[in-house]
Amino acid sequence: MESIFLLILVFLAILAAVDLFVGVSNDAVNFLNSAIGSRIASFKVIMVVASIGVLLGSTFSSGMMEIARSGVFNPEMFTFNEIIIIFFAVMITDVLLLDAFNSMGLPTSTTVSIVFELLGGAVAAALIKISTSDILLSQLGDFINSQKALAIVSGILISVVVAFVAGVVVQYITRLIFTFHYERMYRRIGGIFGGLSLTAIFYFLIMKGAKGASFMKPEYLAWINAHTLPILLVLFAGLSVVLHLLMVRRGVNIFKIVILAGTFALAFAFAGNDLVNFVGVPLAAWESWQQFTASGMAADAFTMEGLRKAVQTPTFYLLLSGLIMVLTLWFSKKAHRVVQTSINLSSSTRGDQEQFGSSLPGRLIVRAGLSASKTLHQILPHSLFTALESRMRPVEQVKGAPVLPFDQVRAAINLVVSSILIASATSLKLPLSTTYVTFMVAMGSSFADGAWNRESAVYRISGVLAVISGWFLTAMCAFSACALVTWALFEGGSVVAVIFMLVAVVSLVRSNFFGKKKEESSFDIVADNTDKDSIRANIGASVDESIDTAVRLMREGLTAFQAEDEKVLNRCKNEAVNLFEDISRSRGSYYRMALRGGGDDLDNEARHIYYRIFNGMKELSHELRSVLGMSANHIANRHRPYSGALGDNLAQMLGILEDAARHFRAYAAGEGSRAELSAYADHCSSRISKIQIELLQRIDTEGLSMRSSDLYLNYLQFARAFINRFTIVALLERDLNDACRRNAARREKDTTTASAQA
């Protein structure tokens, strides 16, 4: 029997390492967003600071390991055999749940999942034990550490609200003091602001978190507690003076120091609070094994009250875990991508498409907020609002200057407030969702800064609600899934345990090594430059891809329609939806181009052509999405495809599109004249019209229903739109290419003339 326990322990150790990699890829980058969003330092410098914070913070997480041992259930009520099953079920569920949520693109929280998995596993094990013994169902509460579990769950939920409110209040007060034109106040009180921020970080991170450090001795803690106030006063005064002198004498940017210190602090707090989510359960299982082997008792007789004792986790294990987290930060490409979500949602700029759609609750909240604002304006004096608005007036963006998601003041507040909240919870041995806390602080600070205007508020509120709803979904799924896995392990024993191991391995390998990777599309290319040459290159790649994709989807969709292949037809429909979304997103870049401005007349003309081309491609992709959707519904309802001459005519239509695509590409490259292209387009339209006339003549003889006739006409309408829109696109692309060539030739001639004169 001991061999299966050893196998489980080894497997849990492997899962812990994998869980660290997966979890950090999803969560840890949230402490990078403020530093990256404010561009206060290079990416490499920010990563080094964050890595040091993660490595040191991991040594302060020893106290949090009690959550896995006794924070959710009462270990003395379970035997070693039952405890190992619970721990194994928790880790299996955690891996499979995270993989499932990531595959579906749903927001999740490793903290919420681990807590509710422990709760679900413990409840399932307790119910099984009750059903096979004389214990009454009313005694179920004896198995659960209800007081601590309630404190953990309520702490996670309340922290979301507290984080948002704290972000709003602290940012609003700070902004009133500094304003968006913060240079003047910065010279006066920059040193004090830096001293206060660094002192707060030191207090909550080091002094409050010291009792959770694996190397901290009781006498050190007693001295710190006895001298807290003098330490803080001396630290605040000393830091304020030093920072002020550095600012005045050396021109040091205090905000840069605060932001980098905040990045370190948040990384430190993250490692201290979240490490239990990844290695807490395997370490608790290892500790249980050590106690069991030392007892010499049977696995189903040895109870686990030993997990109640406060034990310092060996520093080696914590540092090893921290090292894995650091390596993940540096080498996980996924980790580098995830940070964009939080930056986009808290951004003050308007140049990018909102990540979330609107929702009814979001609309209701916006309406209520506008009504409350009108009421306050009626009650309070107008002079008060005028004074406040004068302090909150944003800086006007200079044409051509880079647009930052948020400034250094907000970046500093995001980091300091988030790290303080997380470190405070760690000192109380309460796990928080660090992802949700940092996210909500960023949302609160952006709200206080007026980044939520009437154009974006409903989308950002909907985004916040979507993330919060993910909390409840994660909790329900984690509890029920772990309870089910625990029941299966109790019923099936070693065989089921081995099966779950295989399932977990297959899931991890599939998602991390053989997962379906999205091919990079030319629509995904977002160039920082908005000059004519960059726009021309973007247009060329995007037009070619749009033509090829539209023709391919129509060919594959029409073939699947005629073969009544519903699966392929639905795939084509989904690809058409993705094409429409990609082109729509790329078309929106015209707004960012307008914000940046700059350049000569040809640059402005290129931006105008960019909008017209992408607008035409967007409308065509909309029609493609529509006709393929109608085709999928037609086959799903088991209506007939087209046969005989009607089917042959659709194949002829497809040939027209394929030939037209070659002509459009050739014309854009410089072949043929405008008159020849127009004549060719008219010829294609005439052929399509003949097919349409033949359809109208055959409706009666073929016995076509109105629904089938409408679908057929929609195919022809798409073909006609394809010819018309890509004719215009080809003309515009050719005009831009010719203008750019003439401009380049003129520049080369001017350069040659200037060289000759010199």
N, C-alpha and C positions, 0 to 999 in steps of 0.2 A: 504493500500500500504506500510505503514511503517513497517509492520510485515515482509514482504519479504526482506526489506533492513536490518532489524535486523538479520534475519536468515542468510543473505549473510555475514554480518559482523562477526557473530559468526563462520561461516564456514571458513571465511578467516583467523581468528585467529587460528583455528585448523590446517588449511593448512600451516600457517606460522611455527608452531611448527614441523609439519611433514616435511616441506621443509627444515628446519634447520637440522633435523636428516638425511634426504636423502642427502642433499647438502654437509654437513660436512663429511659424510661417503665417498663421492666421491672426495672432494677437499681438505679438511683441512689437511690430512695426508701428503700433499706435503711439508709442512714445517718440517716434521719429517725425511725426507729421508737422508739429509746430516749428521745429528747427528747420526742416526742409522747406515748409511752406513760406517761412520768412526769409529763406536764403541767407541766413546769418553767417554760415560758414560752408566750406566745401562738404560734399557728401562723405568723403573719407574721414574728415575730422569729426563730423557728427557720429559716424559709425564707431570710431575709436572711443569717443566719450560714452556712447551708449553701451558698448561692449564692456568697458570697465565697470559701469554701473550694474550691468547684469551679473558680472562675475562676483563682485563684492556683495551685491544684494542677495545672491543665493545663499551666502553664509548666514544671513539674518532670518532665514525662513524656517529654522529649526522648530520654533514654537508653533508654527502653522501646521506642522505634521500631525499634531494632536487631532486635527479635524478628521483625518482618515482613520485614526485609531479609535477615538471615542467621541468625536464631535457630533455624530449623527445617531449612533446606536450605543447601547450599553453592552460592551464586549463580554462582561461577566455572564450574560444570559446565553452566550453561544459557546459551543465547543470549538476546538481547533479545526476540526473537519468542516464545520459550518462556516467558520470565519474565512477559511481559504476559498471555499466555494463562493462566498459573497464577494471577496476581493477579485477573484478570477472573473466572475460575472460582470463586475463593475468595469474592469479594463477591457474585456471583450466588447461590451456594450459601448464604451466610450470610443473605441476605435471605429466600430461599425457605424455609430451614430454620426460622428464627425465626418466620416467618409460620405455618408448618405446626404447630410446637410450641404457639404461642399459641392457634391455632384449636382444637387438641385439649385445651388446658388442661394440658399436660405441663410439668413443671419443666425449665428449661434454664439454660445458663451461656454468656454471650457469650465468655468467656475460653476455655473448653473448646472451643467450636465453632470459634473462629478458629484456635486452635493445631492442631486435628486437620484442619481444612480445608486449612491450609497443608501439613500433612504428607500428606494424601490427594492434593492436587493435585501436589505435588512427586514423590511415588512414581509416580503415573500418568504424568506427563511423562517421568520417568526410564525407566520401562518402555517407553514408546513410542519414546524415543530409542534404547534398547538394541535394540529389535526392528528398527530401521531402520539400524543401524550395526554395526560390528565389536566394539562393547563387549560384554563378557561379563556374563551375569546376576549372576555373583558380585561384580561391581563396583557393584551397586546401592547398597551402603552408602556409596560415594564421593559420591553425590549428596545424601545426607542428613547433616546436622550431628548425628550420633547422640548425641554427648556432651551437647550443649546441649539437644537435643530430649528426651532422657531426663531431664535435670535439670528441664526445664519440666514434663513430664508427671508425674514423681514429686513435684515440688514442689506441683503443684495437688492431687494426691491426698493427700499427707501433710498439707497445710495444713488439710484438713478435720478430721483427727484432732487435730492440734496445737491448732487453734482450740477444739475442744470441751474438751480437757484443760485448756488455759489458762483457759478460761472457768470451769471447775469449780474449779480450784485457787485462782486469784486471788479469785474471788467467795467461796469458802468461808473463806479466810483473812481477807478483808476483813469478812465477816459475823461471824466469831468476834470480831473486834476491836470492831466497831461495834454488833453485834446488830441486831435489828429495831427496838428502842427506841434509835435511834442518837443521840438528842439529847444525852445525857450525854457520851458519848465524843466527839461532834462538837465540843462546847465545848472539850475538852482538846486534841484532835489534829486538828481540822478544817483548821487552817492548814497543818500538816505534810502531811496527806493531799493537800490542794490543791497544795502546792508540789511534792510528789513526782509527782503526776499530770501537772501542766503541764510539769515538767522532762522527764519521760519522753516526753511528746508532742513537745516541742521537739527533743529529741535524735534520736528516730527519724524525725521528719517533716522537720526542717530540716537538721540536721547530717549525718545519714546520707543524706538524699535530695538534698543540695545538688549532688552530682556529676551528677545527672540533670537539673539545671536548665538551660534553654536560655541563660540570661544569665550563668551562673557562670564566673568566670575561674580558671585553674589556681592562681594565687598566692593567691586567696581560699581555695581548698580546702586548700592546703598549710598555711595559717595555722590554719584550723579544726582540721585533724588534729593539729597540733602542740600545740594548747592545749585539747584536748577536756575533760580532767579539770578544770582550773581553771574553765573556762566553766560546766560542769555544777554544780560545788560552789557557785560564786557565785550561779548562777541558782536553785538549790534553796534556799539560805539566804535569799536576797533575797525570793523568792516566798513562802516560808513565813512570814517575818516580816510582809510586806505583807498577805498574806491573813488572818493572825491578827489584825492590827490592824483590818482592815476588818470582820472578823467581830465583834470585841469592841466597837469604837468606833461602827461604823456599822450593825451588825446585818445585814451583807451575807451572803447565803446562798452559802457556798463551793461547795456541790454544784451550784448553778445555774451558777456560773462554770465548774466542771469539765465539766458536761454540755454547756454551749454550746461550750466549747473543744474538747471531744471531738467534738461534731457538726461543728465546723469542721475538725478534724483528720481525721475519717473521710471527709468530703466531699473534702478535700484529697488524702488517700491514694487515694480512689476515682478521682478525675480523673487522678492521676499513674500509677496502675496500669492502669486500664481504657481510657484514651483510645486506646491502641494497638489495641484490639479494633475500634474504629470507624473510625479514620482512618489507622492504621498502614499498611495495604495500599495505599490510594490515594496516600499520600505516598511510599511506596516505588516505586510505579508512576511517579509524576511525576519522582522522582529518576532512575529508570532511563531515562526519556524524555530528560531533560536530558543524561545521559551519552551516550546513543545519538546524539542530534543533533549533539553536539560531536565525535563520533568520525568522522563521515562514512562509516562502514562500512555494509554491508548488515545488515538486521535479523536474518537467519539466520546471520550470521558474527560479529557483535559479542558477545563473552562479557561477563558481568556481574560480574567480580571487583571492580568499583568499589563494589558494594554492601557489600563487606567493610569498607570504611573507616568509621571512626567520624565521623559527620557530625552537627552540631548542627542540629536542625530549627528553621527560622525561628520566632521568638517570635510573629510575627503569625498564622501558621497555628494555633499552639497556642491563642492567646487567642481566635481566631475560633471554634475548636472548643469552647472553654470557654463562650463566650457562647451558642452554640446549646444546650449542655447546660443552662445556667442558664434560658434561655427555656423549654425543655422542662419543667424542674422547676415553673415557675410556671404554665404554661398547659396542661399535659397533664392532663386529668381522669383518665386511666388511671393516671398516675403517683401521683395522690393516693389511688387505690383499692388499689394493690398492697401498700402498707405494712401493711395490716391482717393479712396472712398471718403475718408475723413476730411482730407484737404478740400475736396470738391464741395462737400456739404457745408463746410464752415467758411467757404470762400466769400470774400466781399466782391469779387468780380462777377460780371454778368456775361462774359464771353462764351461760356460753355453751356451745353444743354444740361438741364437738371437731371440728376441721376434717378430720381423717383418721380412717378406720376402723381396726380392729385387724387384725393380720396374725399369721401363725404365728411368724415370726422375732421379732416384737415380744413375743408371749406367752412364747416360750422365754427371751428376755433378761430379762423381768420375773421369771419363775420362778427363773432363775439368780441374779438380784440378791437376791431374797427369801431364797433358800437361803444365799447368802454372808453376808447380814445376820444371819441366825440363827446361823451358825457363829461370826461375829465376836463376837456377844453372849455366846456360850458361852465363848470363849477369853479375851477382854479383861475387865477388872474392870467391874462394874456402875457404880461411882462415876464412871468415865471417861465413860460414855455419859450419865449424869445431868448431869455438868458441861457436856458438849457440847450436850445438848438444852436446857439452861437458857439457853445463849447463842443458840440457833437457834429459840427460841419466837417464832412470828409474832405480830404485833399483832392483837388482837381487833377485828373490824370493828364500827364503831358503826352501829346501825340508822339508816337514812336517809342516811348519809354516802356520797359518791360512791366507787366502787370503782376503784382504779387498777390497771392490769395489772401494774405493778411499781414499786418505790419508787426514790428518788433514788440510793441507794447502788448498786443493781444497774444503773440507767441509766448511771451514771458508769463503772462497770467495763466494761459492754458497749462503750461508745464508746472508752475508753482502750485496752483490750486489742485490739479490732478494728483500730483505727488503727495501733497499734504493729506488729501482725503484717503488715498490708498494706504499711505504709511500709518495713518491713525487707525484704520481698520486692522492692519497687520498687528499693531501693538495690542489691540483688543482681541486678537486671534479670531477675527471675523473675515472670512474670505469674501472678496468683492469681485464683481465682473470688471476687471480693469479695462476691458474693451469698452463696455458701456459707460464707465465713469469718464474715461478720457473723451469718448464720443460726446457725452452729454455736456461736459464742461466746454468743449469746443462749440457745441450748439448754443449754449448759454452765452458765451462770450461773443459769438457772432451776432446773436440776437441783440445783445446790449449795444453792439457797435452799429446797429442799423443795417446789417447785411441782409436782414430779412425784410426787404421792401415788398410792396404789393405785387411786384412781378415774380417774386420767388418764394414768398412766405408759405403759400399753400403747399408747394412741393417739398419744402424743407420740413414743415410740420408733418406732412405725410411720411416723409423719410424717417423722422424721429419715431412716429407711431409704428412704422413698420419694424424698426429695430427693437422697440419695446415689446411688440407682439412676438418677436422671435424669442424673447425671454420666456414667455408662457408656453410657446410651442416646444422649446427645448426642454423645459421642466416636465411637461406632460409626456413627451416622447422618452426622455431619459428614465423617468420613474417606471413607466409601463414596460418599456423594452428590457430594462435590467431585471424587473420582477419576473418577466417571462423567461429570460435566460437563466436566472437563478432556479426557477421551477424546473426547467429542462435539465439542468445539471443535477439537481437532487433526484430527479426521476431516472435519468439515463446514466449517471455516474461517469466513469472514466471514458467510456466510448463517446458519449456526447461531448465531454471535455476535449477530446482529440479532434472531433469533428469541428467544434467551434474554433480550435486553433488553426485548422486548415482553412476554414472560411475567412478568418481574420487575415491570415497570410496572403491568401488569394486576393482579398479586398485591397490590402495595402500595396501589393505588387501591381495590381491592375490600375489603381488610381495614381500611383506615383511613378510607374515605369512604362506602363502600356496604356495610359489614359489617352482619351481622344483629345488631341491637341488642335486648337483652332489655327488654321493656316493664316499667316499674316496677309491681310488684304491691303491693297493700295488705298482703300478708304480709311484704314487705320493710321496711315501716315499723317502726322500733324506737324507740319513744318513750322519752325519758329520764325522763318523769314517769309514775308508776304510781298516780296518783289516779283516783278514780271517773270523772271527766269524760274523761280521756285514754283510759282503758280502754273506756269506753262508745263513744267515737268509733272506736277501733280495732276493737272488736267489730262495730259497724255496717257498716264498710267491708269487713271480712273475711268476715262472714256473707253479705253480698250477692254478693261475688265468688265465694265457695265455691259458693253455690246456682247462680249463672249458669254457672260453669265446669263443674260436675258435669252440669247439664242439657245444656249445649252438647256436651260430650264424649260423653255417652250418645247424643244425637241424631246427631252426626256419625259416631260409632263404629258405631251400629246401621245407619245408612244405608250406610256403607262395607261392613259385614258382609254385608248383603243384596245389595249390588252386587259382592261379592267383590273389593273394592278393597283389596288388601293394603297398599299404600303409605300410604293415608290412615288405615287402621286402626292401623298401627304408629305413625304420628304421634300419633294420639289416645292410644294406650297410653303413649307417652313423655311426653305432656303430663300424663297421669294420674299418672305417677311423679313428675313435677316438682311437681304439686299436693300430693301426699302429703308430699313432702320439705319444701315451703314451710310447710304447716300444722303438720308435726311440729316444725319449727324455731320457729315462732311459739308453739306450745303450750309449748315449753321456757322461754318468757319468764316463766312463773309462778314459776320458781325464782329468777330475778333479782328479781322483785317481792317474794318472801318475804325475800330477803337484805336488800333496802333497807328494807322495813317502813315504819313510820310511818303517819300518817293516822288517820281516825276509823273507827267501826264500818262505815259505808257503804263506805269505801275497801276495807276487808278483805273485805266481802261482794262487792264488784265483782271483786276478785282471784279469789275462789272461783268466781264465775259465769264469769269468763274461762276458768279451767281447765276447767270442765265443758263450756262451749260448744266450745272448741277440741279437747277430748278427743273429743266426739261427731263433730265434723267430720273429725278425724283417722281415726277408725274408718270413717266413710263413704268417705273418699277411698281408704282401704286396700281396701275392697270394690270401688270403681270401678276401681282399678288391677288388681285380680284378675280381674274379669269381662272387661275389655277385653284383658287378657293372654290369657285363655282363648279369646276371640274371634279374636285374631290367630293363635294356634296352630291353631285350627279351620280357618281359611282357608288358612294356610300348608300344612297337611296335605291341602288340597284336599277337605275334607268339604263337604257340601251346606249352603247356607243354608236358612232356613225359608221356606216358600211357603204360599199359600192362606190358610186361616183362622189358622194359627199366625203367619204373618207379619203379618196384619192385627191380631192381638191384641197383638203387640209394638208396633206403631204406636199402638194404643190405650193401652198402658202408657206410652209416651212422652208422649202427650197428658195422661195423669193427672199425670205428673211436672211438666210445664210449667204446668199449672193450679195444682198444689199450690205451686209456687214463688211464684206471684203471691199466693196466699192467705197464705203464711208471711210474705212481705214486708209485706203489708198489716196483718197482725195485729201484727207487731213495731212498726209505725208508729203503732199505736193504734186500728185499726179492729176492730170485733167484740169478742166476749167469749171468755173461756176455754172456756166450755161449747160455744160455736159452733165453736171451733177443734178441740176434742176430737171433736165429732160429725163434722166434716168429715174429720178424719184416719181415723176409724173407717169412714166411707163409702169413702174411697180404698182402705183395706186390704181391704174387702169386694170391691171391684171387682177388685183384684189376685188375691184368693183365687179368684174366679170364673174368671179367666184360667188359674190354676193347675189348677183342677178340669177345665177343658176340655182342657188339655194331657194330663192323666192319662187322659182318656177317648179321646184321639186317638192315643196312643202306638202302639197296635196297627194302627189303620187307616192311619196316616201312615207306618208302617214306620220309626219313629225308632230310632236306636241309643241305647244307654245314654249314650254320650258326648254326643250331641246333646241328649238329654233333660236331662242334668246342666247343660249350658250354658244351656238355656232356663230351667231352674229358678233358675240363678244370676242371670239377668237379673231374674226376678221377685223374688228375694231382695234384690237391690240396690234395686229399687223400693220394697219393703216397708221396708227399712232407711232409705231416703231419707225416707219419710213419717214413720216413728217418730222418727228422730234430729232431723230439722228441726222436728218438732212441739215437741220438748223445747227445742231451740235457740230457737225463736220465743217460747216461754213464758218462758224465762230472760231473753232480750233484752228482752221487754216488761216483765218485773218490774224489771229494772235501769233501764230508761227511766223507768218510773213512779216508782221510788224517787228517782231523780235529779231529776225534775221537782218532786216533793213537797219534796225537800231545798232546791232552788233557791227555791221559793215561800216556804218557811219562813224562809230567810235574807233574802229580800227583805222579808218582813213584819217581821222583827226589825229590819232596817235602817231601815224606815219608822217603826217605833215609837220607835226610839232617836232618830231625827231629830226626831220630834214632841215628845218629852220634852225634847230639848235646846233 
